[in-house]
Amino acid sequence: MGLGAFLAMLNYRHFYYVFSLLLLPLQSLLAQGAASNTWLTLTGNPPLVIARGGFSGLFPDSSSAAYNSAVLNSAADTVLWCNVQLTRDGAGICLPDLNLKNSTNIARVVRKTVPGYWINGVPSFGHFTVDYTLNELSNASLTQGIYSRTEKFDGDLFPILKVEDVFEIVKPSSLWLNIQYDAFFQFKNLSMRNFVLSVSKRVNVSYISSPEVDFLTSIKENVNPRTTKLVFRFLEQDKCEPSTRQSYGSLLKNPTFIKTFASGILVPKSYIWPVDSNLYLQPHTSLVLDAHKEGLQVFASDFASDAPLSYNYSYDPLAECLSFIDNGDFSVDGLLSDFPITPSMARDCFAHGGKNTKREEKPLVISKCGASGDYPACSDLAYKKAISDGVDVLDCPVQMSKDGVPFCFSSINLNDSTTVAQSSFSRLRKVIPEIMSDSGIFTFMLTWNEIKTLTPSISIPYKRYRLFRNPKFKNEGTSLTLSEFLAMTKTQTSLSGVLISIEMSPSTPLTSIHSEIANMYLSSYHVDYLAKHEGLSVSDAVLDALSKAGYDNQDSQKVMIQSTKSSVLMKFKEKGKFELIYKVDKAISDALDSAVENITKFADSVVIQKNCVFPTNKALFLIGSPNVVPKLKSFNLSVYVGTFSNEFVSQAWDYFSDATVEINAFVMEAKVDGIITDFPRTAARYKEKQCLNLGKDIPEYMTPVMPGGLAGLISTRFLPPAEPTLPVLTVSDVWEAPPPSVPSTGEFAKTTYNSLRAKLKATLNLFWF
């Protein structure tokens, strides 16, 4: 299918976005980051961003959409990578692999018996480019070959592109040809050498790489080193290079030999920053420094934002990129990535920052149980990490112990963040319908001294995807009373405030991303239960702790009180100078003016969930931008949104598996006032970006995503069913009856005695009967 026919298939309601994505997007006028800072690359120039198969992390590898998206959503000087394969009639095409099986629909469109081959000593089966002519492959289309990525664009029937097509359709600033199987093509009487030398006369090829010494040696004298660089690609260290019969690990020790036929090397990122068997970083090797001494450039590969990273990076792919280009010791000369927007942001917006980097005031970075993505929620370690990460507001969700001690804990159910189920207190497990339908071991069942003995446990919200959080420290840290929390925060001059959350819903089993979003803010009104059944007043305990800590007569840090209960906030409004935050406990698409006006009577700010700002369909694509934030802000309410996590499965596809892209959309497009996050460092670093203060030269990829843009590229038969419209917030959702009063100690004891007496009498009567 030709490009014109493909465009005709698309939904014309999204033509503007399609035109930008699939035709000729306007590039930024400047390559950011090249200015005043000196790079530790071999040349002193900024490291290259190399898009492997285009934006292959989202679109089918080597498709027109992938290549054009890479141009649109990454640095202006991004190099497009083409894995060159040869067809039976000698045409050079761009495909991720010699085997068509996982990257095309060839098996469904061509009925043909296919042989198996030995490729570099390994038996391979499937459909291979050398068995088809270019004309035969015109019936096949590209598909997403990595099954953890969305397959929704497979229905767009992207045609297989020749090398010349990429240059003519996309017009990249630079093109990188990777030649992976020259020896195999020779075995099939096809000359990759002749093709490369021929196409280089028609297309501007900036880089040619290969893992085969003989191939690079054979073309060395026929390419102009000033315009085309030859790069030797290293595979796994124990693999054998077919020309020399040496392992790649052995060849790495002989950079002088490599310099005879190449000007650079391309190595897996683990060659530079190795990780141990538990996915923790080891000290970086001397590879980059040693290669630079020999005059060899070093390019690093295997960057993918949706692949498990070292736990040291806290699921933040931008942090990983920075460790390769801005660590103070060296910088690689280029990063090969499936998601070129991430190294582009790292290079142009966040590298060479430091203590003197100007930090923007907004958005306010608010922690979610401290840095609970790195340590057990609400532990001392989570709080210390959040402070060092640059959080603005540190939060404490208050729970009550049996003996009336308020303390910081993520849930009223101790099972959520401790190993209490494996302790002697497991016998206390029970069902309390007023709190949750499942059984639990609740905070008010144990005294504070008993709670202190429990072993903390880190939360794993995306366990079903095998995305664990910092397992080395999963049971480290200690819990803090509210008083201890306030004593700690009061001495932290970097904090602008503290947030006290009164009532916290229990965790809900994660059956899908959408159920997690939907249930994130469900409230069980624990304040009422504690007052009525346990004689515990959370509000009074919080007010008392704030007073004793001196927070009622200071102005250096603001105190924010958050609740889903308007009655709780009304009580605090009468007691002191607080910022009162109303948390909307359900997903909404809008709010009636009367409902918002009601909120202004008892709150200064509102917390809503992400889905209220940018809803998604069941395939996790953005489908619109409701009026919720503008409506709330029109009543002079600040709007905070949460929870933001670094794990890529928590984000819509439109955010390119990068938490920084997601935050950018909420801040620049939705203009939210605060970000609630369990990884405060990512949000805090966003406020240190250096590429949005450039006026008209703001990089194209730092403009916020357009809701519905990607969804509009999906063919109709691949679209999920339409989503029901989210409800509108009404006055009845906001108004509530006053909470029950807490009886005095004597009254509560008398009530408890009478209750037990009645139960005993009923039991004796039953026995007597």
C-alpha positions in Angstrom: 0.0 0.0 0.0 1.4 3.4 -0.9 1.5 6.4 1.4 -1.4 8.1 -0.3 -3.6 5.1 0.0 -2.7 4.8 3.7 -3.5 8.5 4.4 -6.9 7.9 2.7 -7.7 5.3 5.3 -7.3 7.6 8.2 -9.9 9.5 10.1 -9.9 13.0 8.7 -11.1 14.6 11.9 -7.5 14.2 13.0 -6.0 15.2 9.7 -3.9 18.0 11.2 -2.2 15.7 13.6 -1.8 13.1 10.9 -0.3 15.6 8.6 2.2 16.7 11.3 3.1 13.1 12.1 3.2 11.3 8.7 4.3 14.1 6.4 6.9 16.8 7.1 6.8 18.2 10.7 8.4 21.5 11.5 11.6 20.9 13.3 13.0 23.1 16.1 15.3 25.7 14.8 18.0 24.9 17.3 19.6 21.7 18.5 19.2 22.4 22.2 22.0 21.7 24.7 24.8 22.5 22.2 25.4 25.9 23.6 27.5 26.9 26.5 28.1 23.7 28.3 31.1 21.6 27.4 30.3 18.0 26.8 32.6 15.1 27.8 32.1 13.4 24.4 35.0 12.8 22.1 34.4 15.9 20.0 32.9 18.1 22.8 29.6 18.2 20.8 26.3 17.1 22.3 25.7 13.3 22.2 23.6 12.1 19.3 20.0 10.9 19.7 19.6 7.8 17.5 16.0 6.6 16.9 16.1 2.8 16.4 13.6 2.1 13.6 12.2 5.5 14.3 9.8 5.8 17.3 9.7 2.0 17.5 8.6 2.0 21.1 5.1 3.0 19.9 4.7 2.4 16.2 5.8 -0.7 14.2 9.6 -0.6 13.8 10.8 1.0 10.6 7.3 2.2 9.6 6.6 5.6 8.1 4.7 6.6 11.3 7.6 5.5 13.5 10.2 7.5 11.4 8.0 10.6 11.2 7.1 10.4 14.9 10.8 10.3 15.7 11.4 13.5 13.7 8.4 15.2 15.3 9.0 14.1 18.9 12.7 14.3 19.4 15.7 16.6 18.9 16.1 18.3 15.6 19.4 16.6 14.8 18.1 13.1 15.7 19.6 10.3 13.5 17.2 7.7 12.1 18.3 4.2 12.4 17.6 1.6 9.6 18.4 -2.1 10.0 19.1 -2.9 6.4 17.9 -6.3 5.0 18.1 -7.5 1.4 15.3 -9.0 -0.6 15.8 -11.9 -3.0 16.1 -9.4 -5.9 18.7 -7.3 -4.0 16.6 -4.4 -2.8 17.5 -2.8 0.5 14.7 -2.5 3.0 14.4 -1.3 6.6 13.3 -4.0 9.0 14.2 -4.8 12.6 15.4 -8.3 11.7 16.2 -10.6 8.8 13.3 -12.7 10.0 9.9 -11.2 9.0 7.9 -13.3 11.4 7.6 -10.9 14.4 7.6 -7.6 12.5 5.2 -8.1 9.6 2.0 -9.9 8.8 3.8 -11.9 6.1 2.4 -15.3 7.3 -1.2 -14.1 6.8 -0.8 -12.6 3.3 1.7 -14.9 1.6 1.1 -18.6 1.5 4.6 -20.0 1.0 6.6 -22.9 2.4 9.7 -21.3 4.0 13.0 -23.0 4.8 15.1 -22.7 8.0 18.6 -21.2 8.0 21.7 -21.3 10.1 22.5 -17.7 10.8 25.8 -17.0 12.6 25.7 -20.6 13.8 22.2 -20.4 15.2 19.2 -22.3 13.6 16.4 -19.9 12.7 12.9 -20.5 11.4 10.3 -18.2 10.0 10.0 -16.0 6.9 13.2 -14.3 5.7 13.7 -11.3 3.4 16.0 -13.3 1.1 13.1 -15.6 0.1 10.9 -12.8 -1.2 11.1 -10.2 -3.9 10.4 -6.6 -3.2 7.2 -6.9 -5.2 6.0 -9.9 -3.1 6.7 -8.0 0.1 4.5 -5.1 -1.1 1.5 -7.2 0.0 2.8 -7.4 3.6 2.6 -4.7 6.2 4.6 -3.9 9.3 3.4 -4.9 12.8 4.6 -4.3 16.4 7.0 -7.1 17.1 7.3 -6.5 20.9 4.1 -7.9 22.4 4.1 -5.8 25.5 3.6 -2.7 23.3 0.4 -1.7 21.8 -0.7 -3.5 18.7 -3.4 -1.0 17.8 -1.5 0.5 14.9 -1.0 -2.8 13.2 -4.4 -2.3 11.5 -3.0 0.8 9.7 -1.1 -1.5 7.3 2.1 0.4 7.1 4.1 -0.7 4.1 7.7 -2.0 4.2 10.0 0.8 3.2 13.1 0.8 1.1 16.1 2.8 2.4 15.4 5.4 -0.3 11.8 5.7 0.8 12.9 6.7 4.3 15.0 9.5 3.0 12.5 10.7 0.5 9.4 10.6 2.7 10.8 11.6 6.0 13.8 13.7 5.0 15.8 13.1 8.2 18.8 15.2 9.1 20.9 12.1 9.3 20.5 8.4 8.4 22.3 5.5 10.1 22.4 2.2 8.3 23.1 -0.9 10.4 24.3 -4.0 8.5 23.8 -7.1 10.7 24.1 -10.1 8.5 26.6 -9.5 5.7 28.1 -13.0 5.9 24.6 -14.5 5.5 23.7 -12.4 2.5 27.0 -13.4 0.9 25.9 -17.1 1.4 22.8 -16.2 -0.5 24.8 -14.6 -3.3 23.6 -11.1 -2.4 26.1 -8.3 -2.0 25.4 -5.9 0.9 28.6 -4.1 0.1 27.4 -3.2 -3.4 24.0 -2.1 -2.1 25.5 0.2 0.6 28.0 1.8 -1.8 25.3 2.3 -4.4 22.6 3.7 -2.1 25.2 6.1 -0.5 25.5 7.9 -3.8 21.7 8.6 -3.8 21.1 9.1 -0.1 23.0 11.0 2.6 24.2 8.3 4.9 25.9 9.6 8.0 26.7 6.4 9.8 27.2 2.8 8.8 27.5 0.1 11.6 28.1 -3.6 11.6 29.1 -6.3 14.0 31.2 -7.9 11.2 34.8 -6.8 10.8 35.1 -8.0 7.2 32.2 -5.9 6.1 33.5 -2.6 7.5 37.0 -3.3 6.2 35.6 -4.0 2.7 33.9 -0.6 2.4 36.4 1.5 4.4 38.3 2.8 1.3 35.1 3.6 -0.6 33.4 6.0 1.9 34.3 9.5 2.7 35.2 9.6 6.4 34.3 13.3 6.6 30.6 12.6 5.7 30.1 8.9 6.7 31.4 7.4 9.9 32.0 3.6 10.2 31.0 2.1 13.6 31.8 -1.4 14.9 28.9 -2.8 16.7 29.5 -5.1 19.7 27.1 -7.9 20.5 27.1 -9.8 23.8 30.6 -10.3 25.1 30.6 -14.1 24.8 29.4 -14.1 21.2 31.8 -14.9 18.4 32.5 -12.3 15.7 32.3 -14.2 12.4 35.3 -12.6 10.7 38.0 -12.9 13.3 36.4 -15.8 15.2 37.1 -13.9 18.4 34.6 -13.1 21.1 33.4 -9.5 21.2 34.7 -9.4 24.8 38.2 -10.1 23.5 37.9 -7.6 20.7 36.9 -4.9 23.2 40.5 -5.2 24.7 42.0 -4.2 21.4 40.8 -0.7 20.5 43.9 -0.1 18.4 42.8 -2.8 16.0 39.2 -1.4 15.8 40.6 2.0 15.0 42.1 0.6 11.8 38.6 0.1 10.2 36.2 2.2 12.3 35.9 5.6 13.9 33.5 4.5 16.6 32.0 1.6 18.5 28.4 0.8 19.4 28.0 -1.2 22.6 25.1 -2.5 24.8 24.6 -0.1 27.7 25.6 -2.9 30.1 29.2 -2.6 28.8 29.3 0.8 30.4 27.1 0.6 33.4 26.8 -3.1 34.4 24.1 -4.3 36.7 24.2 -7.2 39.1 21.9 -10.2 39.0 19.4 -8.2 41.2 19.2 -5.3 38.7 21.3 -2.9 40.8 24.0 -0.7 39.2 27.7 -1.6 39.6 30.4 1.0 39.2 30.8 2.2 35.6 33.6 0.7 33.6 36.4 2.6 32.0 35.2 1.7 28.5 34.2 5.2 27.4 37.4 6.9 28.7 39.6 4.2 27.2 37.9 4.4 23.8 38.1 8.2 23.8 41.9 8.0 24.5 42.1 5.9 21.3 40.1 8.4 19.4 37.0 6.2 19.1 33.5 7.5 19.6 31.3 5.4 21.9 27.6 4.9 21.2 25.4 3.0 23.6 22.4 0.9 22.7 19.4 -0.9 24.3 17.6 2.1 25.6 13.9 1.5 25.9 11.6 3.4 28.3 9.2 0.4 28.6 11.9 -2.1 29.6 12.8 -2.9 33.3 15.6 -0.6 34.3 18.1 -0.8 37.2 16.3 -0.1 40.4 18.7 2.7 40.9 16.8 4.7 38.3 13.4 4.3 40.1 11.7 3.4 36.8 12.7 6.8 35.3 14.2 6.3 31.8 15.3 10.0 31.7 17.4 9.4 34.8 19.1 6.5 33.0 19.9 8.6 30.0 21.4 11.3 32.2 23.7 8.7 33.8 25.3 8.0 30.4 25.7 11.6 29.2 26.0 13.8 32.4 27.7 11.9 35.2 30.8 14.1 35.6 33.2 11.5 34.4 32.3 10.9 30.8 29.6 11.2 28.2 28.8 8.7 25.5 28.7 10.1 22.0 25.2 8.9 21.3 22.2 6.9 22.6 20.3 4.4 20.5 16.7 4.3 21.8 13.3 3.0 20.9 11.9 6.2 22.5 14.0 9.1 21.2 12.0 11.7 23.0 13.6 10.6 26.3 17.3 11.0 25.4 16.3 14.3 23.6 14.8 15.7 26.8 17.8 14.4 28.8 20.3 16.1 26.6 18.5 19.3 25.8 16.5 20.1 28.9 18.0 18.4 32.0 21.8 17.8 31.4 24.3 20.1 33.1 21.9 21.1 35.8 23.1 21.6 39.3 22.6 23.3 42.6 22.5 26.6 40.9 19.8 25.6 38.4 16.8 27.9 38.7 13.8 26.0 39.9 10.3 27.0 38.8 7.7 27.6 41.5 5.0 25.4 39.8 3.9 22.8 39.9 3.9 22.1 43.6 5.5 18.7 44.2 3.5 16.8 46.8 4.7 13.4 48.1 2.5 10.3 48.2 3.5 8.7 51.5 6.9 10.1 51.1 9.1 8.6 48.3 7.0 5.5 48.5 8.2 4.3 45.1 11.6 3.8 46.6 11.0 2.8 50.3 8.0 1.5 52.3 5.3 4.1 52.5 5.5 6.6 55.3 8.7 5.2 56.7 11.5 7.4 57.8 13.5 6.4 54.8 10.7 7.3 52.4 10.4 10.7 54.0 14.1 11.4 54.0 14.3 10.4 50.4 11.5 12.7 49.4 13.2 15.6 51.1 16.5 14.9 49.4 14.7 14.5 46.1 13.4 18.0 46.3 9.8 17.6 47.3 7.9 20.8 48.2 5.2 19.3 50.4 5.6 16.2 52.5 2.5 14.3 53.3 1.3 12.3 56.3 -1.9 10.2 56.0 -3.0 9.9 59.6 -4.1 6.7 61.2 -4.9 6.0 64.8 -3.5 3.3 67.1 -5.6 1.5 69.7 -4.3 3.7 72.4 -5.0 6.9 70.5 -1.6 7.7 69.0 -1.9 9.4 65.6 0.8 8.2 63.2 1.7 8.4 59.5 0.6 5.3 57.6 -0.7 4.7 54.1 -3.8 2.8 55.0 -6.1 1.9 57.9 -5.3 -1.7 57.0 -1.9 -2.7 58.3 -1.7 -5.5 55.7 -1.0 -2.8 53.1 2.4 -1.7 54.2 3.6 -4.2 56.8 4.2 -7.9 57.1 1.6 -8.1 60.0 0.0 -11.1 58.3 3.1 -13.1 59.1 3.3 -11.9 62.7 1.6 -13.1 65.9 -1.1 -10.4 65.3 -2.5 -12.3 62.3 -5.1 -13.8 64.7 -6.7 -10.3 64.8 -7.8 -10.4 61.2 -11.5 -9.6 60.8 -14.1 -8.1 58.4 -15.4 -4.7 59.2 -18.0 -3.9 56.5 -18.1 -0.2 57.4 -14.4 0.0 56.3 -13.9 -2.6 53.6 -15.4 -5.8 52.3 -12.3 -7.9 52.7 -10.8 -8.9 56.0 -8.0 -6.9 57.5 -5.9 -6.1 60.5 -6.6 -2.5 61.3 -4.4 0.1 63.0 -6.9 0.7 65.9 -6.5 -3.0 66.9 -2.9 -2.5 68.0 -1.2 -0.1 70.4 1.5 2.2 69.1 4.2 0.1 70.8 2.9 -3.0 69.1 2.7 -1.2 65.7 6.3 -0.1 66.1 7.4 -3.8 66.2 5.9 -4.5 62.7 8.2 -4.9 59.7 7.4 -2.4 57.0 6.7 -3.6 53.4 7.0 -1.6 50.2 3.9 -1.3 48.0 4.0 -3.0 44.6 1.0 -1.6 42.7 2.1 -3.1 39.4 3.1 -6.5 40.7 1.0 -8.2 38.0 3.4 -6.8 35.5 6.4 -8.0 37.6 7.4 -4.4 38.2 8.8 -4.5 41.7 10.0 -1.6 43.7 13.5 -1.4 45.2 13.5 -5.0 46.6 16.8 -4.6 48.4 15.0 -2.1 50.8 11.5 -3.5 50.6 11.4 -4.1 54.4 13.5 -1.2 55.6 12.6 1.8 57.7 10.5 2.7 60.7 7.1 4.2 61.2 6.7 7.7 62.6 4.1 9.2 64.9 2.5 12.4 63.7 4.5 14.3 66.3 7.8 12.8 65.1 6.8 13.6 61.5 6.1 17.3 62.4 9.3 17.6 64.4 11.3 16.3 61.4 9.6 18.5 58.9 9.8 21.7 60.9 13.6 21.7 60.6 13.6 21.2 56.8 14.0 24.6 55.2 13.6 23.2 51.7 10.0 22.3 52.5 7.3 24.8 51.7 4.7 22.9 53.7 3.2 19.7 55.1 0.1 17.9 54.1 -2.0 16.0 56.7 -4.5 13.6 55.1 -7.4 12.6 57.3 -8.9 9.3 56.3 -7.2 7.0 53.9 -8.9 4.3 51.8 -7.7 0.7 52.0 -5.8 -0.6 49.0 -7.9 -2.2 46.3 -6.8 -5.4 44.4 -5.3 -4.3 41.1 -7.3 -6.1 38.4 -6.5 -3.5 35.7 -5.0 -0.1 35.3 -8.5 1.3 34.9 -9.8 -0.2 38.2 -6.7 1.1 39.9 -7.5 4.6 38.6 -11.2 4.3 39.5 -10.5 3.1 43.1 -7.6 5.2 43.9 -9.6 7.8 45.7 -12.5 5.7 47.2 -13.1 6.7 50.7 -14.4 4.5 53.5 -15.1 7.3 55.9 -12.9 5.9 58.6 -13.2 9.1 60.6 -16.8 8.3 61.4 -16.1 4.7 62.3 -13.3 5.6 64.6 -15.4 8.2 66.4 -18.5 6.0 66.7 -17.0 2.6 67.5 -13.5 3.2 68.9 -13.9 6.6 70.7 -11.1 8.1 68.6 -11.2 11.6 67.1 -8.6 11.9 64.3 -9.2 15.6 63.9 -8.7 16.4 67.6 -5.5 14.3 67.6 -4.2 16.2 64.6 -5.0 19.6 66.0 -3.3 18.7 69.3 -0.1 17.4 67.5 0.1 20.6 65.3 -0.3 22.8 68.4 2.4 21.0 70.4 4.7 21.1 67.4 4.3 24.8 67.1 2.7 24.8 63.7 -0.2 26.9 64.9 2.0 30.0 65.3 4.5 29.9 62.5 4.4 31.1 58.9 7.5 29.5 57.4 5.7 26.3 56.3 2.1 26.1 55.4 -0.1 23.3 56.8 -2.4 21.6 54.3 -5.3 19.5 55.6 -6.8 17.1 53.1 -10.0 15.0 53.3 -12.9 13.7 51.3 -15.2 14.8 54.1 -16.3 18.4 54.0 -17.2 18.2 57.7 -13.6 17.5 58.6 -12.4 20.5 56.7 -15.1 22.7 58.2 -13.8 21.8 61.6 -10.3 22.8 60.7 -11.5 26.0 59.1 -12.8 27.0 62.5 -9.6 26.1 64.3 -6.7 27.8 62.5 -4.9 29.0 59.4 -4.7 26.0 57.2 -4.9 25.4 53.4 -7.9 23.1 53.2 -8.0 20.5 50.4 -11.1 18.7 49.3 -10.3 15.4 47.6 -12.9 14.3 45.1 -13.4 10.6 45.6 -14.5 9.6 42.1 -13.7 10.2 38.5 -15.7 13.1 37.0 -16.0 14.7 33.6 -17.3 18.1 34.9 -18.7 19.8 38.0 -21.9 21.8 38.4 -21.2 25.5 39.3 -23.4 24.9 42.4 -21.2 22.0 43.5 -17.9 24.0 43.1 -19.4 27.0 44.8 -20.3 24.6 47.7 -16.7 23.4 47.8 -15.4 27.0 48.1 -17.2 27.3 51.4 -14.9 24.9 53.2 -11.8 24.4 50.9 -9.1 26.3 49.2 -7.9 23.6 46.9 -9.1 20.4 45.3 -7.5 17.0 44.6 -8.7 15.1 41.6 -7.4 12.0 39.9 -5.5 11.9 36.6 -8.5 10.5 34.7 -10.5 13.6 35.4 -8.0 15.7 33.5 -7.1 13.4 30.6 -9.4 10.4 30.4 -8.3 7.3 28.5 -10.1 4.6 26.6 -9.7 0.9 27.4 -6.7 0.7 25.1 -5.0 3.4 27.3 -5.1 6.2 24.7 -6.1 9.7 25.6 -9.6 10.4 24.3 -10.3 14.0 25.4 -9.7 16.9 27.7 -12.7 17.6 30.1 -13.5 20.9 31.6 -12.8 19.9 35.2 -9.6 21.8 35.8 -10.7 25.1 34.2 -14.0 24.9 36.0 -12.4 24.5 39.4 -9.8 27.2 38.8 -12.5 29.6 37.6 -13.7 29.5 41.3 -10.1 30.4 42.5 -9.5 26.8 43.7 -6.0 25.4 43.3 -6.0 22.0 41.6 -3.7 19.2 42.6 -3.7 15.9 40.7 -2.5 12.4 41.6 -1.1 9.9 41.8 1.8 10.1 39.3 4.1 7.0 39.2 7.2 6.3 37.2 6.2 2.8 36.1 5.3 3.0 32.4 2.2 0.8 32.7 0.7 3.6 34.8 0.7 6.0 31.9 -1.3 6.4 28.7 0.5 5.4 25.5 0.4 9.1 24.5 3.1 9.8 27.1 5.6 7.6 25.4 6.3 5.5 28.5 8.0 8.5 30.2 6.7 10.1 33.4 8.3 13.4 32.5 6.3 13.6 29.3 3.1 12.9 31.3 3.9 15.6 33.9 4.7 18.1 31.1 1.2 17.5 29.6 -0.5 18.1 33.0 1.5 21.2 33.7 1.6 22.9 30.3 -1.7 21.8 28.8 -4.0 21.3 31.9 -2.1 23.9 34.0 -2.5 22.0 37.2 -1.1 23.6 40.4 0.4 20.5 42.0 1.6 17.0 41.3 1.0 14.2 43.8 3.6 11.5 43.3 5.3 8.5 44.9 8.5 9.4 43.0 9.1 13.0 44.0 12.5 13.2 42.3 11.0 13.0 38.8 8.5 15.8 39.4 11.1 17.9 41.2 13.6 17.5 38.4 10.9 18.6 35.9 10.9 22.0 37.6 14.6 22.3 36.8 14.2 22.0 33.0 16.1 24.4 30.9 14.4 24.2 27.5 11.0 25.9 28.1 12.4 29.4 28.6 13.3 29.8 24.9 10.3 31.6 23.6 9.5 30.5 20.0 12.3 28.0 20.0 10.8 25.7 22.5 11.5 22.2 21.2 8.6 20.6 19.4 8.8 17.5 21.6 8.3 19.6 24.7 4.9 20.8 23.6 2.2 18.9 25.5 0.6 15.9 23.8 -2.8 16.4 22.1 -5.5 14.2 23.6 -7.1 12.1 20.9 -4.2 12.6 18.5 -2.9 9.1 18.7 -6.3 7.5 19.1 -7.2 9.2 15.8 -4.5 7.2 14.0 -6.0 3.8 15.0 -8.0 2.1 12.3 -11.7 1.7 13.1 -11.6 -2.1 13.5 -8.8 -1.8 16.1 -10.6 0.7 18.2 -11.9 -0.4 21.6 -15.6 0.1 22.5 -16.7 3.6 23.3 -16.3 4.5 27.0 -19.3 5.7 29.1 -19.2 9.4 30.0 -17.9 10.0 33.5 -20.4 11.5 35.9 -20.7 15.2 36.8 -20.0 16.4 40.3 -23.2 17.6 42.0 -24.0 19.3 45.3 -25.2 16.0 46.7 -21.7 14.5 46.1 -20.1 17.3 48.1 -22.6 17.8 51.0 -22.7 15.5 54.0 -24.1 15.2 57.4 -21.9 16.2 60.4 -19.8 13.4 61.8 -20.8 11.7 65.0 -19.3 13.3 68.1 -16.8 11.4 70.1 -18.1 10.5 73.6 -16.1 11.4 76.7 -13.9 8.7 78.2 -16.5 7.9 80.8 -19.3 7.8 78.3 -17.4 5.7 75.9 -16.5 3.2 78.6 -20.1 3.0 79.7 -21.3 2.5 76.1 -18.7 -0.2 75.6 -19.7 -1.9 78.9 -23.4 -1.8 78.0 -22.7 -3.2 74.6 -20.7 -6.1 75.9 -23.4 -6.8 78.6 -26.1 -6.9 75.9 -24.1 -9.3 73.8 -23.4 -11.6 76.8 -27.1 -11.6 77.8 -28.1 -12.5 74.3 -25.6 -15.4 74.3 -26.8 -16.7 77.6 -30.4 -16.6 76.5 -29.5 -18.5 73.4 -27.6 -21.1 75.5 -30.5 -21.4 78.0 -33.0 -21.9 75.2 
